[in-house]
Amino acid sequence: MQQQRMFLAAGEESAEGEGHGLSHVYGHPAAAVWLRGNLQRLQAAAADAHEGLPAERRGGHYRRYLGPGARMRQSLLHGGCQAGALRPKPGGPGRAHQRTCFSGHQDPGAIVTATAEILQCFGHVDVLINNAGISYRGAIVDTTTDVDKKVMETNYFGPVALTKALLPSMIKRRQGHIVAISSIQGKISIPFRSAYAASKHATQAFFDCLRAEMEQYEIEVTVVSPGYIHTNLSLNAVTADGSTYGVMDKTTAQGRSPAEVARDVLAAVGKKKKDVILADLLPSLAIYLRTLAPGLFFRLMASRARKERKSKNS
């Protein structure tokens, strides 16, 4: 029988479904989700993610699950794995029913404390899935530095702080798998997405370094770079002045389903892949174009910026 594995899917999501799609569990926004089950069961459940839960489980709080993080939990429950949410509850150390919440906007000390409670509850974490995500729309010249910091706090510093907090326990066990949900925009940059692209480039760089440094401890590191996913990410994007964008972009609406992304993330964990691109042909080609023909890529991006600016001004 395969050994059960402890998964921690951590991120940030507002009540409206901000982020890459961490779940709303028991009617509350969840900053992290734990999943337990053997890898064979995890993969089987992930393969059935598009089916969702049985009809008797579709009502009540289950209706509010959004995005790939939620879909992973949803499909794992369907597959018979244990799962739960981490959220605040005062009094006493963390327990399965006393869940601890942390997010990229909290200070590092709070994340360290929350991590200690998680380890006290469950003993260890085999797989950490960093799923934090907030998007951005705006021109660089109009964007305040506070907005840049906000995006970096959620997309970069939050996952980095949580990863660092869990690393010692993984190193001690010489076992673990860390997953960072990045973006195609961690590979290439498109106009009017500067803060988001910068945060995802930083994420890619950090976890690439981490992978090399953790090799001696037999700890796996996977960076997943999706293209557009059909979630509320663009609706909840922050703009140049810090306000909410509030628009469902056409590209986002036509993006991949969260269930499909969740399935591919769990499959990547099972296969111990190091770098995964989950995007259509054109974005994937753009990555190679940026490397092999940078001049052409820069001209295409400049043209895109002109078109987008003209569209906004018309």
Disulfide bonds with the S-S distance in Angstrom:
none
